[in-house]
Amino acid sequence: MFLYNFCPTCKSELELLDDGYQHCVNTECNYIHYGNPIPVVAAIIEYGEEQVLLAHNVAWPEKWYALITGFLEKGEHPEYAVVREVKEETNLDCEIGSFIGHYTFRRMNQIILAYHVKAWGDIQLNEELDDYKLVPFGKVKTWPGGTGKALKHFLESKGYEVEEIPFN
């Protein structure tokens, strides 16, 4: 959860109490910052014949590859957001295959809405990404985090046995 120093209502200080929430010290205000999770979409991109596109973010360790993800914009429908994110980050056109599920990513205080999409076109990564891999469904190794769980559930639903690798 992201912590704030001051109340957005009255500008008094906030303090973290035993209930895990930040409370305004001004007893006339009584604002509580609950730190609701941030909605994020994730795309399990099927590109070609039963291959998934995994991308490397420039800010990540060298070996980490994952799904295309992004934040929902105000008022945006999740299905539109996932198509937009795929286009923005890979330049691929896509169509929704199915909704895979929702997953928590506690460390980042996010709720992930994962979709399978079928994509086509020429892959051109944006500035957030510096590499990608096309991995056959049967050779994908998942990870224990939120998007890794979504990918695992998707592959298992297609009849694949999935190996999970630890974060390190």
VEXROFI-519930 format. One line per 10 residues: number of its first residue (from 1); their letters; for each residue x, y, z of N, C-alpha, C. Coordinates in Angstrom, 3 decimals. Last residue first. Example, Ala and Ser with C-alpha at 12.3 -4.5 7.8 and 13.67 -1.06 7.14 Angstrom:
REM VEXROFI-519930
2) SA) 12.850:-2.250:7.080:13.670:-1.060:7.140:12.900:0.030:7.870  13.190:-5.690:7.800:12.300:-4.500:7.800:13.200:-3.300:7.800
***
This chain:
REM VEXROFI-519930
168) NFPIEEVEYG) 13.774:-15.257:-8.416:15.160:-14.978:-8.002:16.047:-14.848:-9.181  10.825:-16.742:-7.897:11.373:-15.396:-8.132:12.790:-15.358:-7.579  10.712:-20.122:-9.286:10.678:-19.136:-8.197:11.193:-17.772:-8.656  8.516:-21.442:-11.810:9.871:-21.116:-11.366:9.792:-20.068:-10.260  6.406:-24.132:-12.559:6.511:-22.798:-11.965:7.938:-22.586:-11.471  5.223:-25.795:-15.401:6.278:-25.712:-14.395:6.346:-24.274:-13.886  2.169:-27.267:-16.280:2.968:-26.049:-16.201:3.987:-26.146:-15.074  0.567:-29.068:-18.775:1.159:-29.120:-17.445:2.166:-27.986:-17.388  -2.307:-28.035:-20.660:-0.856:-28.105:-20.491:-0.487:-28.266:-19.027  -4.997:-27.593:-21.200:-4.523:-28.963:-21.061:-3.023:-29.116:-20.884
158) KSELFHKLAK) -5.978:-25.092:-21.081:-5.727:-25.608:-22.436:-5.150:-27.020:-22.404  -5.927:-24.574:-18.425:-7.251:-24.692:-19.049:-7.155:-25.224:-20.478  -3.196:-24.260:-18.087:-3.832:-25.469:-17.554:-5.213:-25.668:-18.166  -2.932:-21.704:-19.236:-2.290:-22.868:-19.865:-2.899:-24.178:-19.372  -4.468:-20.124:-17.391:-4.782:-20.164:-18.820:-4.211:-21.427:-19.463  -3.083:-20.556:-14.987:-4.491:-20.969:-15.114:-4.905:-21.076:-16.578  -0.566:-19.403:-15.683:-0.672:-20.816:-15.303:-2.109:-21.314:-15.473  -1.325:-16.740:-16.066:-0.770:-17.505:-17.183:-0.858:-19.001:-16.906  -2.119:-16.112:-13.445:-3.066:-16.005:-14.560:-2.596:-16.834:-15.744  0.280:-16.451:-12.067:-0.868:-17.306:-11.739:-1.891:-17.292:-12.871
148) GTGGPWTKVK) 1.746:-14.390:-13.208:2.192:-15.773:-13.385:1.077:-16.761:-13.086  0.478:-12.156:-12.265:0.333:-12.470:-13.688:0.808:-13.882:-13.995  1.153:-12.517:-9.369:-0.195:-12.374:-9.918:-0.341:-12.744:-11.376  3.926:-14.911:-8.898:3.213:-13.637:-8.765:1.889:-13.622:-9.494  5.365:-17.290:-9.453:4.349:-17.289:-8.401:3.556:-15.993:-8.238  5.490:-18.090:-12.991:6.100:-17.560:-11.776:5.000:-17.391:-10.741  5.903:-20.606:-15.605:5.228:-19.488:-14.942:5.962:-19.112:-13.658  7.217:-21.437:-18.668:7.390:-21.611:-17.226:6.779:-20.375:-16.569  6.216:-22.918:-21.697:6.158:-21.749:-20.812:6.372:-22.181:-19.366  6.014:-24.989:-23.440:7.340:-24.724:-22.867:7.361:-23.530:-21.915
138) GFPVLKYDDL) 3.484:-25.156:-24.557:3.999:-26.315:-23.830:5.344:-26.103:-23.170  3.235:-22.707:-25.993:2.444:-22.965:-24.787:3.047:-24.083:-23.935  6.367:-21.315:-27.032:5.267:-22.258:-27.253:4.549:-22.569:-25.934  7.077:-17.904:-26.815:7.299:-19.203:-26.188:6.110:-20.110:-26.486  8.828:-15.285:-27.854:7.633:-16.035:-28.234:7.871:-17.464:-27.782  10.020:-12.530:-26.011:10.185:-13.928:-26.402:8.825:-14.453:-26.829  11.578:-9.270:-26.160:10.431:-10.165:-26.015:10.835:-11.565:-26.438  12.877:-6.137:-24.932:13.034:-7.460:-25.538:11.726:-8.236:-25.363  12.329:-3.727:-23.754:13.527:-3.812:-24.582:13.753:-5.180:-25.213  9.762:-1.339:-22.901:10.205:-2.716:-23.118:11.442:-2.739:-24.001
128) EENLQIDGWA) 9.107:1.291:-22.898:9.071:0.589:-21.611:9.702:-0.799:-21.699  9.039:2.193:-25.533:10.217:2.520:-24.727:10.238:1.834:-23.364  7.531:-0.612:-27.340:7.657:0.805:-26.976:8.848:0.979:-26.037  8.255:-2.918:-30.002:8.157:-2.597:-28.582:8.272:-1.097:-28.340  6.546:-4.306:-32.449:7.430:-3.147:-32.262:7.250:-2.690:-30.820  5.614:-6.947:-34.431:5.927:-6.555:-33.058:6.937:-5.407:-33.075  3.125:-6.748:-36.836:4.565:-6.726:-36.596:4.836:-6.199:-35.193  0.188:-8.877:-36.447:0.909:-7.678:-36.875:2.392:-7.829:-36.607  -2.013:-10.061:-33.855:-1.387:-10.150:-35.173:-0.717:-8.820:-35.493  -3.375:-12.015:-31.117:-2.763:-10.824:-31.701:-2.133:-11.117:-33.052
118) KVHYALIIQN) -5.829:-12.741:-28.819:-5.168:-13.240:-30.026:-4.675:-12.022:-30.790  -5.722:-12.800:-25.258:-5.987:-12.089:-26.507:-5.245:-12.780:-27.640  -7.027:-13.377:-22.122:-6.345:-14.012:-23.248:-6.729:-13.213:-24.479  -6.677:-11.256:-19.270:-7.387:-11.654:-20.485:-6.457:-12.409:-21.419  -7.040:-10.359:-15.866:-6.257:-11.010:-16.919:-7.143:-11.513:-18.052  -6.736:-7.866:-13.735:-7.791:-8.468:-14.548:-7.102:-9.036:-15.785  -5.386:-7.490:-10.562:-5.092:-7.720:-11.973:-6.271:-8.422:-12.626  -5.041:-5.085:-8.204:-5.891:-6.201:-8.595:-5.763:-6.307:-10.109  -2.275:-4.074:-6.159:-3.008:-4.085:-7.425:-3.954:-5.274:-7.479  -0.110:-3.506:-4.405:-1.488:-3.122:-4.084:-2.346:-3.018:-5.350
108) MRRFTYHGIF) 2.317:-4.595:-4.824:2.055:-3.345:-5.535:0.636:-2.820:-5.281  2.086:-6.853:-3.205:3.254:-5.983:-3.058:3.029:-4.621:-3.710  -0.261:-8.185:-4.144:-0.248:-7.459:-2.874:0.908:-6.468:-2.750  -2.043:-8.679:-6.528:-0.601:-8.460:-6.517:-0.366:-7.552:-5.314  -4.662:-10.975:-7.217:-4.090:-9.910:-6.401:-2.576:-9.877:-6.569  -6.701:-11.429:-10.098:-5.602:-11.883:-9.254:-5.076:-10.709:-8.440  -9.324:-12.773:-12.071:-8.759:-11.636:-11.341:-7.791:-12.170:-10.295  -9.337:-14.305:-15.393:-9.663:-14.189:-13.977:-9.082:-12.931:-13.371  -9.665:-14.426:-18.199:-9.034:-15.534:-17.473:-9.392:-15.488:-15.994  -11.848:-13.866:-20.791:-11.425:-13.346:-19.489:-10.879:-14.526:-18.715
98) SGIECDLNTE) -10.734:-14.460:-24.181:-11.543:-14.743:-22.996:-10.986:-14.007:-21.782  -9.899:-13.007:-26.494:-10.265:-14.415:-26.566:-11.194:-14.767:-25.413  -10.093:-9.913:-28.058:-10.249:-10.642:-26.802:-10.641:-12.081:-27.096  -7.649:-9.188:-30.528:-9.048:-9.339:-30.142:-9.091:-10.181:-28.878  -5.212:-6.777:-31.695:-5.648:-8.002:-31.029:-7.150:-7.995:-30.832  -2.205:-5.526:-33.115:-3.658:-5.500:-33.047:-4.084:-6.801:-32.387  0.837:-4.379:-31.642:0.023:-5.453:-32.207:-1.459:-5.111:-32.113  2.597:-2.680:-30.409:2.095:-2.281:-31.730:1.254:-3.369:-32.400  3.230:-3.062:-27.770:3.800:-3.996:-28.760:3.491:-3.628:-30.203  2.100:-1.023:-26.215:3.380:-1.597:-25.811:4.027:-2.490:-26.862
88) EKVERVVAYE) -0.310:-0.206:-27.469:0.682:0.780:-27.034:2.059:0.163:-26.794  -1.648:-2.688:-27.891:-1.276:-1.823:-29.020:-0.163:-0.853:-28.622  -1.974:-3.558:-25.252:-1.263:-4.403:-26.221:-0.783:-3.553:-27.394  -3.508:-1.416:-24.235:-2.163:-1.675:-23.717:-1.347:-2.543:-24.674  -5.926:-1.709:-25.718:-5.118:-0.487:-25.818:-3.685:-0.729:-25.365  -6.803:-4.193:-24.791:-6.526:-4.019:-26.225:-5.630:-2.794:-26.431  -7.168:-3.524:-22.095:-6.191:-4.557:-22.452:-5.834:-4.473:-23.935  -9.163:-1.505:-22.228:-7.831:-1.216:-21.682:-6.805:-2.256:-22.110  -11.406:-2.847:-23.146:-10.813:-1.820:-23.997:-9.376:-1.548:-23.544  -11.820:-4.474:-20.920:-11.556:-5.093:-22.223:-10.962:-4.089:-23.207
78) PHEGKELFGT) -12.309:-2.572:-18.816:-11.106:-3.404:-18.827:-10.796:-4.046:-20.183  -13.305:0.701:-19.789:-13.699:-0.694:-19.612:-12.440:-1.561:-19.686  -12.579:3.739:-18.097:-12.266:2.805:-19.178:-12.725:1.388:-18.831  -12.778:5.656:-16.126:-13.964:5.349:-16.914:-13.762:4.306:-18.000  -9.363:6.368:-16.240:-10.646:6.722:-15.626:-11.794:6.439:-16.595  -7.559:3.458:-17.354:-7.755:4.900:-17.291:-9.151:5.169:-16.733  -5.787:0.808:-15.859:-7.025:1.297:-16.457:-7.054:2.812:-16.334  -2.353:0.060:-16.535:-3.403:0.617:-15.683:-4.645:0.967:-16.492  -1.023:-3.052:-17.797:-1.179:-1.602:-17.756:-2.358:-1.191:-16.896  1.088:-5.587:-19.322:0.143:-5.097:-18.323:0.023:-3.578:-18.420
68) ILAYWKEPWA) 2.150:-8.495:-20.844:1.902:-7.072:-21.052:0.818:-6.650:-20.064  3.966:-10.836:-18.773:2.862:-10.437:-19.632:2.843:-8.925:-19.828  7.594:-11.154:-18.695:6.237:-11.315:-18.170:5.214:-10.879:-19.206  10.882:-11.943:-17.660:9.959:-11.662:-18.763:8.555:-11.911:-18.228  14.003:-11.569:-16.233:12.557:-11.507:-16.009:11.809:-11.100:-17.269  16.771:-11.456:-16.477:16.091:-12.714:-16.823:14.568:-12.650:-16.733  17.584:-8.798:-15.638:17.799:-9.299:-17.005:16.949:-10.515:-17.383  15.165:-6.985:-13.665:16.380:-7.787:-13.813:16.398:-8.484:-15.180  13.464:-4.078:-15.149:13.523:-5.372:-14.469:14.901:-6.009:-14.561  13.149:-1.820:-16.673:13.447:-1.636:-15.252:13.648:-2.951:-14.497
58) VNHALLVQEE) 12.357:-2.592:-19.221:13.704:-2.035:-19.052:14.106:-1.896:-17.582  10.695:-5.731:-19.357:10.628:-4.302:-19.044:12.042:-3.792:-18.755  10.174:-8.129:-21.758:11.100:-7.684:-20.719:11.007:-6.171:-20.566  7.371:-10.308:-22.429:8.199:-9.132:-22.681:9.068:-8.798:-21.473  6.020:-13.005:-24.207:6.486:-12.520:-22.912:7.473:-11.394:-23.175  3.465:-14.367:-26.004:4.468:-13.315:-26.033:4.758:-12.887:-24.602  2.967:-17.792:-26.703:2.659:-16.641:-25.860:3.819:-15.651:-25.951  1.596:-19.779:-29.274:2.779:-19.162:-28.680:2.317:-17.981:-27.839  -0.283:-21.102:-31.009:-0.065:-21.501:-29.620:1.296:-21.063:-29.087  0.783:-19.657:-33.804:0.161:-20.917:-33.376:0.595:-21.304:-31.969
48) GYEIIAAVVP) 0.643:-16.100:-33.252:0.952:-17.281:-34.058:0.231:-18.496:-33.515  0.247:-15.297:-29.997:0.773:-14.759:-31.252:1.222:-15.943:-32.094  -1.593:-14.424:-27.326:-1.339:-15.566:-28.205:-0.967:-14.991:-29.570  -0.927:-12.817:-24.432:-0.960:-12.601:-25.877:-0.609:-13.891:-26.601  -2.543:-12.043:-21.835:-1.864:-13.265:-22.261:-1.992:-13.256:-23.774  -2.429:-8.970:-20.338:-2.739:-9.658:-21.593:-1.879:-10.901:-21.748  -3.984:-7.347:-17.627:-2.864:-8.150:-18.115:-3.320:-8.905:-19.352  -4.803:-4.278:-15.972:-5.132:-5.351:-16.912:-3.853:-6.064:-17.326  -5.499:-3.145:-12.681:-4.520:-3.326:-13.752:-5.032:-4.427:-14.670  -6.627:-1.010:-10.104:-6.948:-1.990:-11.148:-5.936:-1.954:-12.295
38) IPNGYHIYNC) -5.308:-0.868:-6.873:-5.322:-0.211:-8.179:-5.641:-1.263:-9.241  -7.047:-1.211:-3.729:-6.145:-1.680:-4.782:-6.374:-0.960:-6.110  -7.222:1.441:-1.294:-7.881:0.468:-2.162:-6.957:0.040:-3.295  -6.439:2.790:1.098:-5.463:2.217:0.175:-6.072:1.148:-0.710  -7.885:4.137:2.994:-7.988:2.684:2.963:-6.998:2.033:2.010  -7.545:6.692:5.076:-7.032:6.269:3.764:-6.987:4.740:3.755  -10.043:8.519:6.603:-9.270:7.278:6.669:-8.842:6.929:5.246  -10.867:11.526:8.312:-10.562:10.843:7.049:-9.743:9.583:7.339  -11.675:13.158:10.474:-11.867:11.703:10.540:-11.649:10.963:9.225  -12.095:15.935:11.185:-12.081:15.457:9.793:-12.414:13.964:9.724
28) ETNVCHQYGD) -11.904:16.331:13.850:-13.074:16.894:13.171:-13.177:16.394:11.730  -9.464:15.269:14.541:-10.673:14.538:14.950:-11.952:15.108:14.347  -6.699:14.939:12.706:-7.717:15.952:12.988:-9.033:15.233:13.288  -5.190:12.874:11.811:-5.076:13.211:13.234:-6.098:14.262:13.662  -6.532:10.385:9.708:-6.250:11.806:9.894:-6.202:12.100:11.390  -5.006:7.208:9.335:-6.101:8.022:9.859:-5.635:9.464:10.001  -4.309:4.441:7.360:-3.862:5.763:7.772:-5.078:6.603:8.155  -4.628:1.040:8.531:-5.032:2.171:7.695:-4.458:3.470:8.247  -4.115:-0.967:10.324:-3.455:-1.031:9.027:-3.795:0.111:8.094  -4.982:-0.828:12.869:-5.902:-1.465:11.924:-5.314:-1.553:10.511
18) DLLELESKCT) -3.081:0.670:14.227:-2.998:-0.785:14.300:-3.933:-1.500:13.331  -2.377:3.453:11.961:-2.844:2.844:13.207:-2.788:1.321:13.108  -0.456:6.002:10.744:-0.788:4.602:10.525:-1.155:3.975:11.863  -1.674:9.299:10.310:-0.856:8.346:11.053:-1.384:6.937:10.819  -1.371:12.402:8.611:-1.983:11.079:8.702:-1.065:10.204:9.539  -1.840:15.903:9.297:-1.012:14.705:9.167:-1.875:13.448:9.236  -4.153:17.883:7.294:-3.515:17.498:8.555:-2.672:16.247:8.316  -5.600:18.475:5.016:-4.149:18.723:4.995:-3.455:18.462:6.329  -8.216:17.712:4.633:-7.961:18.891:5.476:-6.486:19.270:5.587  -8.135:15.757:2.490:-9.327:16.550:2.784:-8.995:17.838:3.540
8) PCFNYLFM) -5.819:14.318:2.348:-6.232:15.017:1.136:-7.459:15.913:1.355  -3.432:14.470:4.931:-4.830:14.213:4.593:-5.208:14.986:3.325  -0.031:13.452:4.326:-1.050:14.420:4.720:-2.432:14.029:4.203  1.564:11.324:3.525:1.938:12.078:4.719:0.804:12.945:5.244  0.698:7.993:2.505:0.687:9.434:2.303:1.069:10.116:3.610  1.740:4.910:1.071:1.426:5.730:2.232:1.546:7.205:1.881  0.501:2.225:-0.769:1.233:3.479:-0.814:0.785:4.349:0.356  0.845:-1.171:0.000:0.000:0.000:0.000:0.895:1.240:0.000
***
